[in-house]
Amino acid sequence: MMITEIKPPLPGRLLVSDYLEPRQLSINALARQVGVSRKHLSNIVNGRVRITPPIAVRLAWALDTSPSLWVNLQSAVDIYEAEQEFQQGGVSFQAASM
């Protein structure tokens, strides 16, 4: 099994750098547009809250992207974090015999 060595960027950071800043759009404005609180969107940007499929659909609609983009970005971070936990011995399992 290949373990990812470099942590993928947080989806919220890419949201800011690739979508909000170029469009001069604030977190408040996008939060209103997608129908979530400013606090919730700020938590996404800061990596404290995951991007869920319903939020991915809303972001895709507002930013003219696909929901898959946001779900895949979040999934990459989730997998990295799971691999790190596994490597540190936080997960135990018995390998299947072949």
Secondary structure, 3 states (H helix, E strand, C coil): CCCCCCCCCCHHHHHHHHHHHHHCCCHHHHHHHHCCCHHHHHHHHCCCCCCCHHHHHHHHHHHCCCHHHHHHHHHHHHHHHHHHHHHCCCCCCCCCCC
